[in-house]
Amino acid sequence: MSYKFKVRQPIRPKQPGFSGAQNNSASVNEVVRLVPADQIGEVSYRIKSAAFGVRGSEIAAQASRI
């Protein structure tokens, strides 16, 4: 499986509370590291504001503002 997001790309959680009480669905975070695929083949990401990695299925790209 390939990576959907890039380092320094702004992302947001798909569900509130995935990485702690301080985040909500409107919060914007940033990918800081790509984590290798786990045993089932899903890649993870280390994000700013999270103490642990999150699965790619738990985050979505943040729409850019013009």
Secondary structure as UniProt FT lines:
FT   TURN            7..8
FT   STRAND          10..13
FT   TURN            16..19
FT   TURN            21..22
FT   TURN            25..26
FT   STRAND          29..35
FT   TURN            39..40
FT   STRAND          44..47
FT   TURN            48..49
FT   STRAND          53..55
FT   HELIX           56..58
FT   STRAND          59..61
//
